[in-house]
Amino acid sequence: MPDFIAILGASTLFCATVIVLNGLTRLAIQFNCATGDLAENGLAQFGVAIAIAGLALQRSFRRKGLEGPLSGPGENRRT
């Protein structure tokens, strides 16, 4: 169950980050601050959002001493 909560939190953080970055991109485009390559729902936004969500997920697994969904048996256990 804690794995599910950690993954749910990381997914929520990913979605919130994409929404915030889309809003910032729209403002940058309206104020002509953005380059031509910057677009809504672009690779840069999804890359940043995935990185932030991944860091949050790793941090939650390390902090609680949980085994991650991709970790082997016995990894991340406190001794």
C-alpha positions as CSV (number, residue, x, y, z in Angstrom):
1,M,0.0,0.0,0.0
2,P,2.8,2.6,0.7
3,D,4.2,1.9,-2.7
4,F,0.9,2.8,-4.2
5,I,0.6,6.0,-2.3
6,A,4.2,7.0,-3.3
7,I,3.5,6.3,-7.0
8,L,0.2,8.2,-6.8
9,G,1.9,11.2,-5.3
10,A,4.6,11.2,-7.9
11,S,1.9,10.9,-10.7
12,T,0.0,13.8,-9.1
13,L,3.2,15.9,-9.0
14,F,3.9,15.1,-12.6
15,C,0.5,16.3,-13.7
16,A,0.7,19.4,-11.6
17,T,4.1,20.2,-13.0
18,V,2.9,19.8,-16.6
19,I,-0.1,22.2,-15.9
20,V,2.2,24.8,-14.3
21,L,4.8,24.6,-17.1
22,N,2.0,24.9,-19.7
23,G,0.8,28.1,-18.0
24,L,4.3,29.5,-17.9
25,T,4.8,28.7,-21.5
26,R,1.6,30.4,-22.5
27,L,2.7,33.5,-20.7
28,A,6.1,33.4,-22.2
29,I,4.6,33.1,-25.7
30,Q,2.1,36.0,-25.1
31,F,4.9,38.3,-23.9
32,N,7.2,37.2,-26.8
33,C,9.8,35.9,-24.4
34,A,9.8,32.4,-25.8
35,T,11.9,31.0,-28.6
36,G,10.2,29.4,-31.6
37,D,11.1,25.9,-30.3
38,L,9.3,26.3,-27.0
39,A,5.7,25.0,-27.3
40,E,2.9,23.9,-25.0
41,N,3.1,20.2,-24.2
42,G,6.6,20.0,-25.6
43,L,9.4,17.6,-24.9
44,A,11.1,20.1,-22.6
45,Q,8.1,20.4,-20.3
46,F,7.5,16.7,-20.1
47,G,11.2,16.0,-19.5
48,V,11.3,18.5,-16.6
49,A,8.0,17.1,-15.2
50,I,9.3,13.5,-15.4
51,A,12.5,14.4,-13.7
52,I,10.8,16.2,-10.8
53,A,8.3,13.3,-10.4
54,G,11.1,10.7,-10.5
55,L,13.2,12.6,-7.9
56,A,10.1,12.8,-5.6
57,L,9.5,9.1,-6.1
58,Q,13.1,8.1,-5.3
59,R,13.1,10.4,-2.3
60,S,9.9,8.9,-0.9
61,F,11.3,5.3,-1.3
62,R,14.6,6.2,0.4
63,R,13.0,8.2,3.1
64,K,10.6,5.5,4.2
65,G,13.0,2.6,3.5
66,L,10.6,1.1,1.0
67,E,11.5,-1.2,-1.8
68,G,10.8,0.5,-5.1
69,P,8.9,-1.1,-7.9
70,L,12.1,-1.6,-9.9
71,S,14.4,-2.6,-7.0
72,G,15.4,-6.1,-6.3
73,P,14.8,-8.0,-3.1
74,G,16.7,-6.6,-0.1
75,E,17.6,-3.3,-1.8
76,N,16.9,0.0,0.0
77,R,16.4,-1.8,3.4
78,R,17.9,-0.2,6.4
79,T,20.2,-2.4,8.4
